[in-house]
Amino acid sequence: MSRRSFLSDNLYDYIVEHSAPPDPLLERLREETTEATGQWAGMQISRDQGKLMQILARAVGARRTLEVGTFTGYSALVVAQALPADGKVVACDVSEEWTAIGRKYWEEAGVADRIDLRISPATKTLDELIDAGQSGAFDMMFIDADKTGYDNYYERGLVLLRPGGLVLIDNVLWGGSVTDPDKTDESTTALKALNDKIRDDGRVMAVMLGIGDGLTVALKL
């Protein structure tokens, strides 16, 4: 999510100015997403988060990655750009309409062949990959979909990731709601439970970052 809940505009602008320059193609995708999706545009990840994901993908030498929640394709595109020519992003989403926006930019960027978009419930796609013998075959996973499903995606991701692979989980601060005991809606409750679970999970080494709306980065041990 692109919402910047925890930094002033001045500080955020400073961060952007001292990071790698924006990609014009990605900027056009951001603009079209804002125009086409209106109130839902905030579901798009922030520029700095996208750059971090590219750096992490390259740092772990990622060749095969997973994504749960593609929206208009920004996150899939930034990761695909960081992969080698024979790399692959398996992207899970349920919306033909919104992912169609991203397809145009994937083509223009020359990475459409690196993105395997599956329009289907993510748990079904992930289970199919496991059943097909793909356990331990992926290098990185990004989760940014329905919050009540996060735990299911996380567990399947740990099966599909290799040791040393990364799982990135978006919106873990949920606008600060995770610290509010009075917030008991399903999404907030699910995020609170998962955050506690990952903190205590001996299968991973994790850090929670105050980037965007909160991003957890967990290394599979």
C-alpha positions in Angstrom: 0.0 0.0 0.0 1.4 3.4 -0.9 0.0 5.1 2.2 2.8 6.9 4.2 1.5 6.9 7.7 4.7 7.4 9.6 6.8 10.0 7.8 6.3 13.7 7.1 6.1 14.7 3.5 9.3 16.5 3.9 11.2 13.5 5.2 9.6 11.2 2.6 10.6 13.6 -0.3 14.2 13.6 1.1 14.3 9.8 1.0 13.1 9.8 -2.5 15.6 12.4 -3.6 18.4 10.3 -2.1 17.4 7.0 -3.6 17.7 5.7 -7.2 15.8 8.0 -9.6 12.2 7.0 -10.5 11.6 4.9 -13.6 9.4 6.9 -16.0 7.6 3.7 -17.0 6.7 2.9 -13.4 5.6 6.5 -12.9 3.2 6.2 -15.8 1.8 3.0 -14.3 1.3 4.8 -10.9 -0.5 7.6 -12.7 -2.8 5.3 -14.6 -3.5 3.3 -11.5 -4.6 6.5 -9.7 -6.9 7.5 -12.5 -8.4 4.1 -13.1 -8.9 2.8 -9.6 -9.8 6.0 -7.7 -10.2 5.3 -4.0 -8.3 2.0 -4.3 -5.1 3.6 -5.7 -3.6 3.4 -2.2 -3.3 -0.3 -2.6 -0.3 0.3 -4.8 3.1 0.0 -3.0 5.3 3.0 -2.5 8.2 3.9 -4.7 10.8 3.2 -2.0 9.2 -0.1 -1.2 9.4 -1.1 -4.8 13.1 -0.2 -5.0 13.8 -2.1 -1.8 12.1 -5.2 -3.3 14.3 -4.9 -6.4 17.4 -4.7 -4.2 16.4 -7.7 -2.1 15.6 -9.8 -5.2 19.0 -9.1 -6.6 20.7 -9.6 -3.3 19.4 -13.1 -2.9 20.0 -13.9 -6.6 16.3 -14.5 -7.1 15.2 -16.4 -10.2 11.7 -17.6 -9.2 9.4 -15.5 -7.0 5.9 -15.5 -5.8 3.4 -12.7 -5.4 0.0 -12.8 -3.7 -1.9 -9.7 -4.6 -0.9 -8.1 -7.9 -3.4 -5.2 -8.2 -2.3 -3.2 -11.3 1.0 -4.8 -11.6 3.5 -2.4 -10.1 5.1 -4.9 -7.6 5.2 -7.7 -10.2 6.9 -5.3 -12.6 9.6 -4.1 -10.2 10.5 -7.6 -9.2 10.5 -8.9 -12.8 12.9 -6.1 -13.7 15.3 -7.4 -11.1 15.2 -11.0 -12.3 17.5 -12.5 -15.0 16.1 -13.0 -18.5 14.9 -16.6 -17.6 13.4 -15.5 -14.2 9.8 -15.9 -13.4 7.3 -14.2 -11.1 4.2 -16.3 -10.3 1.6 -13.6 -9.6 -1.7 -14.5 -7.9 -4.7 -12.3 -8.2 -8.5 -12.6 -8.8 -9.1 -9.4 -10.9 -8.8 -9.5 -14.6 -9.8 -5.8 -14.8 -7.0 -4.4 -12.6 -4.3 -6.8 -13.7 -5.0 -5.8 -17.3 -3.7 -2.4 -16.5 -0.3 -3.9 -15.5 -0.1 -6.2 -18.5 0.5 -3.2 -20.9 3.4 -2.0 -18.9 4.9 -5.5 -18.5 4.9 -5.7 -22.3 6.4 -2.2 -22.7 9.1 -3.0 -20.2 10.0 -6.2 -22.1 9.4 -8.5 -19.1 5.9 -9.9 -19.8 7.4 -13.3 -20.4 8.8 -13.2 -16.8 5.4 -12.8 -15.2 3.1 -15.8 -14.9 -0.2 -14.3 -13.9 -2.7 -16.7 -12.3 -6.2 -15.4 -12.0 -7.5 -17.7 -9.3 -7.7 -17.7 -5.5 -4.1 -17.6 -4.2 -4.5 -20.6 -1.9 -5.5 -22.7 -4.8 -2.6 -21.6 -6.9 -0.1 -22.1 -4.1 -1.5 -25.5 -3.3 -1.2 -26.5 -7.0 2.4 -25.5 -6.9 3.1 -27.6 -3.8 1.2 -30.5 -5.4 3.3 -30.1 -8.5 6.5 -30.7 -6.5 7.6 -27.0 -6.3 8.4 -27.0 -2.6 11.6 -25.2 -2.0 11.8 -24.0 -5.5 11.3 -20.2 -5.0 13.6 -17.5 -3.8 11.3 -14.7 -2.7 7.6 -14.1 -2.0 5.6 -10.9 -1.6 2.2 -11.0 0.2 -0.1 -8.0 -0.3 -3.7 -9.2 -0.5 -6.7 -9.8 1.9 -5.3 -9.6 5.4 -7.4 -12.4 6.8 -5.7 -14.7 4.3 -2.1 -13.7 5.2 -1.4 -16.6 7.6 -2.5 -19.1 5.0 -0.3 -17.5 2.4 2.7 -17.2 4.8 2.5 -20.9 5.7 2.3 -22.0 2.0 5.1 -19.6 1.2 7.4 -21.2 3.7 6.8 -24.6 2.0 7.5 -23.1 -1.4 10.6 -21.0 -0.5 14.1 -22.4 -0.4 16.2 -22.0 2.8 17.6 -18.5 2.6 14.6 -17.3 0.6 12.7 -14.2 1.7 9.0 -13.6 2.4 7.9 -10.0 2.3 4.6 -9.1 4.0 3.0 -5.7 3.3 0.7 -3.6 5.6 1.9 -5.1 8.8 1.3 -1.8 10.7 -2.1 -1.3 9.1 -2.1 2.5 9.6 -1.1 2.0 13.3 -4.2 -0.1 14.1 -2.1 -3.0 15.2 -1.1 -1.0 18.3 -4.7 -0.1 19.2 -6.4 -2.6 21.6 -9.8 -1.2 20.6 -9.3 -2.2 17.0 -10.8 -5.7 16.8 -12.0 -6.0 13.2 -11.1 -9.1 11.3 -8.2 -7.6 9.3 -6.6 -5.9 12.2 -6.9 -9.0 14.4 -5.4 -11.2 11.7 -2.4 -8.9 11.3 -1.8 -8.7 15.0 -1.8 -12.5 15.3 0.5 -12.9 12.3 2.9 -10.3 13.6 3.2 -12.1 16.9 3.5 -15.4 15.2 6.4 -14.3 13.0 8.2 -12.7 15.9 8.2 -16.0 17.7 8.6 -18.3 14.6 11.8 -20.3 14.8 11.6 -21.1 11.1 12.5 -17.6 10.1 14.7 -14.6 11.0 12.5 -11.5 10.6 12.6 -7.7 10.8 9.6 -5.3 10.7 10.4 -2.1 8.8 8.5 1.2 9.0 8.4 1.6 5.2 5.1 2.4 3.6 2.4 0.9 5.8 4.9 -1.5 7.4 6.8 -4.3 5.7 8.0 -7.5 7.4 11.0 -9.2 5.8 11.5 -12.7 6.9 14.4 -15.0 6.0 13.6 -18.7 5.9 16.2 -20.6 7.9 
